[in-house]
Amino acid sequence: MPDEPQPHLRRELGLRDLTLFLIVVMVGPRWISVAAHGGPGTIILWILAALLFAVPLAIAVATLSAKYPGAGGLYLWARNDFGPWPGFLNFWVYWLGIAFLFPGAALFAMGISVYALGPSYAYLAENPYYMIGGSLLLLWTALGTNIVGLKIGKWTENIGGAMPWILGLILCASAIILGLRHGSATPVNLRAMWPVWNWDTMNSWAAIAFAMSGMEAAGMMAAEIRNPLRTIPRAAAFSSLFVALFYVAATLSLLALMAPQKINEMNGLAQVTAAAGSELGLPWLAPAVVLMIVLNVLGNFGGLGSAVSRMPFAAGVDHLLPAAFGKLHPRWNTPHVAILSLGIVASVLLIACQAGDTVRAAYRTIVDLTVIVGFLPYLYIFASAWKARKWFSALAGSAVSLLAIACSIVPPPEVTKVFLFEAKLALGTFAAIASGWLLYRRNKPRC
């Protein structure tokens, strides 16, 4: 039951480790191309998402981690504040959201790697053996290093967390040099940066707000952080500031290097850096950027996989999942069953995503469903923040979460069968909640 002592987890994360860990789980390179494709108006959206979502989330996470120390994070917070079922639901939907997120991120990394190799390798983007095999290799390398323990696994996250710093410097330097030579490819001024509120902007807002999420991972790892009461607030401040500045600077750099309508939402980073490398006489620039993106995705998988595994571990300790989830590996002292289960589900979804002739439509549905399901747990986080008397955090974060969910329901321009699109989203959301309820009822202890 909840009052039973938990198995011991080792405190391996210091301030540097946790800061880089949070950066790697928060930074998603694919969102930069999406924002740049939307034009300079997305700069204001980044700033709003940072002020009204990332900062409130950092405040909530630091407060709730101090109030409820221990492994489990948002599962633990919701369970203690609202009861066992809300706690389990919070964990389950968040866990499924991450399982849906992995296939999209893996396919993005493999797709952009093909773009950087050159036109002669373009056929690999349609080769399922390359796409699935490479994606599975990324996924299991990241999860495998964390199964053997954070002492080793944290270096996957540290390397991935260092990549955005280097990537940001390269993009900014390229934009400044070519901007001085030819001027900016996109006019950027206060008038241009003011967003035009239409259906496209609303759809972009959901993705941009989702890109600023991830701070809650610190709460899931609280039992493995050295001096968490001091380390979590400092790491949250450093990482949220860096991530906001990175997204704004990277988007501005892409806009300075190429007009937004020419930037591809999927391969924009490789596309723009290849063009910049050609102008600068640096043909290695695009492959180097792609390598950084792949390493960042590798660290992202390891960080998210490691953090999310602490929730089924805590639920297993509470006997809401089979007992194996609440046990630690006898040698490495890690929740290996929880990590393995996430990897297996993500692998199955990855293979299913590439099956059939409607891969692109299925991918888009998965991305939108990830955003909807992914934002539901934040409503519980900010409700817990309200109970902890963090009024600004609760109100601002809840408002952004509800708006992002509403915006993600808006079908993108390429969708022609609107009813089918909305039906898939509704069915997917219902299935996520209903499956959690059935699993909870089956494993709920009878007192």
Secondary structure, DSSP 8 states (H G I E B T S, - for coil): -TTS--------B-HHHHHHHHHHHH--THHHHHHHHT-TTHHHHHHHHIIIIIHHHHHHHHHHHHHS-STTTHHHHHHHHH-HHHHHHHHHHHHHHHHHHHHHHHHHHHHHHHHHH-GGGGGGGG-HHHHHHHHHHHHHHHHHHHHT-HHHHHHHHHHHHHHHHHHHHHHHHHHHHHHHHH--SS--SHHHHS---SHHHHHHHHHHHHHT--TTHHHHTGGGBSSHHHHHHHHHHHHHHHHHHHHHHHHHHHHHHS-GGGS-TTTHHHHHHHHHHHHHT-TTHHHHHHHHHHHHHHHHHHHHHHHHHHHHHHHHHTTSS-GGGG---TTT-S-HHHHHHHHHHHHHHHHHHTSSS-HHHHHHHHHHHHHHHHHHHHHHHHHHHHHTT-HHHHHHHHHHHHHHHHHHHS--TT---HHHHHHHHHHHHHHHHHHHHHHHHHH----
